[in-house]
Amino acid sequence: MIVEKIEPINTKRRKISLDNGLVFALYNGEIHRFKIEEGKELLEDSYYEILQTILIKRAKERLAYLIKDGDYTEFQIQKKLKQGFYPEEAIEEALQFGRDYHYLDDWRYAQTFAEQKAGTMSRKLILMKLLEKGISKDMADRALSCLEDKEDSALERLIHKKNIDFSTITWKEKQKICAYFMRKGFAYEDILKKINDIESTEHLT
């Protein structure tokens, strides 16, 4: 394997690109220790030693550092590690380490996220957020399967927080309110029905 480029990341680390497409990052002292130079060959045995003794260990440490501040999906961790120039072998080892020690659990993440957001977001918006975080559609749907009643309650609570006297507003103003909640991810029909229900209740009191 030929070292095509050695590019600075910062004053302490550099990105190394090999002619076979492999990219990884090392500290300056490590580059010097393994005698890595542009245009020179990097033996497979040397790369394997770097992978096993430095990159995999460092990828696991990076994962452990990230999850100190909260849960991550596998997709999010993978993205973070790729941004840190870890090769695929190191990323997969780190992900497996996370699974083995239950640091990473996409099903747990999906359930927890759905339950936490059920009172403030629509089911549609929660689904979109989960998909963005790399949760599969099937897993996200399962996590959301018990949230229908909570979504209805969330919409009602959010409308009440607006503190609107619906008996005094115009149809145009009501449409603006619907548009606001549609941007929150709620369906127009559900919003209008809930507003009409609240309006009917207000007329009775």
C-alpha positions as CSV (number, residue, x, y, z in Angstrom):
1,M,0.0,0.0,0.0
2,I,1.4,3.4,-1.0
3,V,0.9,6.5,1.1
4,E,-0.7,9.0,-1.3
5,K,-1.2,12.0,1.0
6,I,-0.5,13.1,4.6
7,E,-2.7,16.1,5.4
8,P,-2.8,18.1,8.6
9,I,-6.1,18.0,10.6
10,N,-4.7,20.2,13.4
11,T,-1.3,20.8,14.9
12,K,-1.2,17.3,16.5
13,R,-3.0,15.0,14.0
14,R,-2.8,14.2,10.4
15,K,-5.0,12.4,7.9
16,I,-3.3,9.6,5.9
17,S,-4.7,8.5,2.6
18,L,-3.5,5.2,1.0
19,D,-3.7,4.3,-2.7
20,N,-6.3,1.5,-2.0
21,G,-8.8,4.1,-0.6
22,L,-8.1,3.6,3.1
23,V,-8.1,6.8,5.2
24,F,-7.2,7.1,8.8
25,A,-5.7,9.7,11.3
26,L,-2.7,9.5,13.5
27,Y,-0.8,11.8,15.8
28,N,2.5,13.2,14.6
29,G,4.5,11.0,16.9
30,E,2.7,7.9,15.7
31,I,3.4,8.8,12.1
32,H,7.1,9.2,12.9
33,R,7.2,6.0,14.9
34,F,5.8,3.9,12.0
35,K,7.9,5.9,9.5
36,I,4.9,6.8,7.3
37,E,5.9,9.1,4.5
38,E,4.2,10.3,1.3
39,G,5.1,8.3,-1.7
40,K,6.4,5.4,0.4
41,E,5.0,2.0,1.0
42,L,3.1,1.1,4.2
43,L,3.4,-2.6,4.7
44,E,0.2,-4.5,5.5
45,D,1.7,-5.8,8.7
46,S,2.3,-2.2,9.8
47,Y,-1.2,-1.1,8.9
48,Y,-2.6,-4.1,10.8
49,E,-0.6,-3.2,13.9
50,I,-1.8,0.4,13.6
51,L,-5.4,-0.8,13.2
52,Q,-5.3,-3.2,16.2
53,T,-3.2,-1.3,18.7
54,I,-4.3,2.3,17.9
55,L,-7.3,2.9,15.7
56,I,-9.7,0.3,17.1
57,K,-8.9,1.2,20.7
58,R,-9.2,4.9,20.0
59,A,-12.6,4.4,18.2
60,K,-14.0,2.6,21.2
61,E,-12.7,5.4,23.5
62,R,-14.4,7.9,21.2
63,L,-17.7,6.0,21.5
64,A,-17.4,5.9,25.3
65,Y,-16.7,9.6,25.4
66,L,-19.7,10.5,23.2
67,I,-22.3,8.5,25.1
68,K,-21.4,10.2,28.4
69,D,-23.6,13.1,27.3
70,G,-26.6,10.9,26.2
71,D,-27.8,8.1,24.0
72,Y,-26.8,7.8,20.4
73,T,-28.1,5.6,17.6
74,E,-25.6,3.3,15.7
75,F,-26.0,5.6,12.7
76,Q,-25.0,8.7,14.7
77,I,-22.0,7.0,16.2
78,Q,-20.9,5.7,12.8
79,K,-21.2,9.2,11.3
80,K,-19.2,10.7,14.2
81,L,-16.4,8.1,13.7
82,K,-16.3,8.6,10.0
83,Q,-15.9,12.3,10.6
84,G,-12.9,11.4,12.8
85,F,-11.3,9.5,9.9
86,Y,-11.6,6.0,11.5
87,P,-11.5,3.2,8.9
88,E,-14.5,0.8,8.5
89,E,-12.8,-2.0,10.5
90,A,-12.3,0.3,13.5
91,I,-15.9,1.6,13.2
92,E,-17.4,-1.8,13.1
93,E,-15.3,-3.0,16.1
94,A,-16.5,0.1,18.0
95,L,-20.1,-0.5,17.1
96,Q,-19.9,-4.1,18.2
97,F,-18.3,-3.0,21.4
98,G,-21.2,-0.7,22.0
99,R,-23.7,-3.4,21.3
100,D,-22.0,-5.9,23.5
101,Y,-22.0,-3.6,26.5
102,H,-25.4,-2.2,25.7
103,Y,-24.1,1.3,25.2
104,L,-25.8,1.2,21.8
105,D,-29.4,-0.1,21.5
106,D,-31.4,1.4,18.6
107,W,-34.7,-0.2,19.9
108,R,-34.2,1.3,23.3
109,Y,-33.3,4.7,21.7
110,A,-36.5,4.6,19.5
111,Q,-38.8,3.8,22.4
112,T,-37.3,6.4,24.8
113,F,-37.3,9.1,22.1
114,A,-40.9,8.4,21.1
115,E,-42.1,8.5,24.7
116,Q,-40.2,11.7,25.6
117,K,-41.4,13.5,22.5
118,A,-45.0,12.2,22.5
119,G,-46.2,15.2,24.6
120,T,-44.7,17.9,22.4
121,M,-44.5,16.5,18.8
122,S,-46.9,14.8,16.4
123,R,-46.5,11.1,15.5
124,K,-45.5,12.2,12.0
125,L,-42.7,14.5,13.2
126,I,-41.4,11.9,15.7
127,L,-41.2,9.4,12.9
128,M,-39.3,11.8,10.7
129,K,-36.8,12.6,13.5
130,L,-36.2,8.9,14.2
131,L,-35.6,8.2,10.5
132,E,-33.1,11.1,10.5
133,K,-31.3,9.5,13.4
134,G,-30.9,6.3,11.4
135,I,-33.7,4.3,13.0
136,S,-35.3,1.9,10.5
137,K,-38.9,2.6,9.4
138,D,-40.1,-0.7,10.8
139,M,-38.5,0.0,14.2
140,A,-39.8,3.5,14.3
141,D,-43.3,2.4,13.5
142,R,-43.2,-0.2,16.3
143,A,-42.0,2.4,18.8
144,L,-44.8,4.8,17.8
145,S,-47.5,2.1,17.8
146,C,-48.8,3.0,21.2
147,L,-48.7,6.8,20.9
148,E,-52.0,7.6,19.2
149,D,-53.8,8.6,22.4
150,K,-50.7,10.6,23.6
151,E,-50.6,12.5,20.3
152,D,-54.2,13.6,20.7
153,S,-53.5,14.7,24.3
154,A,-50.3,16.5,23.1
155,L,-52.2,18.5,20.4
156,E,-54.9,19.5,22.9
157,R,-52.4,20.6,25.5
158,L,-50.4,22.6,22.9
159,I,-53.6,24.4,21.6
160,H,-54.6,25.2,25.2
161,K,-51.1,26.7,25.8
162,K,-51.9,29.2,23.1
163,N,-54.6,30.6,25.4
164,I,-56.9,31.5,22.5
165,D,-60.6,32.5,22.8
166,F,-61.9,30.6,19.8
167,S,-65.3,32.3,20.1
168,T,-63.8,35.6,19.1
169,I,-61.4,34.7,16.2
170,T,-62.1,34.8,12.5
171,W,-61.9,31.9,10.1
172,K,-58.7,33.4,8.7
173,E,-57.1,33.5,12.1
174,K,-58.2,29.9,12.7
175,Q,-56.4,28.9,9.5
176,K,-53.2,30.6,10.7
177,I,-53.4,28.5,13.9
178,C,-53.9,25.4,11.9
179,A,-50.9,26.2,9.7
180,Y,-48.8,26.7,12.9
181,F,-49.6,23.3,14.2
182,M,-49.2,21.7,10.8
183,R,-45.6,22.9,10.9
184,K,-45.3,21.0,14.2
185,G,-46.3,17.9,12.2
186,F,-50.0,17.5,13.1
187,A,-52.5,16.7,10.4
188,Y,-54.9,19.5,9.3
189,E,-58.0,17.4,9.9
190,D,-56.9,16.5,13.4
191,I,-56.1,20.1,14.3
192,L,-59.4,21.4,13.0
193,K,-61.3,18.7,14.8
194,K,-59.6,19.5,18.1
195,I,-60.1,23.2,17.7
196,N,-63.8,22.6,17.0
197,D,-64.1,20.3,20.0
198,I,-62.5,22.9,22.2
199,E,-64.7,25.6,20.7
200,S,-67.8,23.5,21.4
201,T,-66.7,23.0,25.0
202,E,-66.1,26.7,25.4
203,H,-69.6,27.5,24.2
204,L,-71.1,25.1,26.8
205,T,-69.2,26.8,29.8
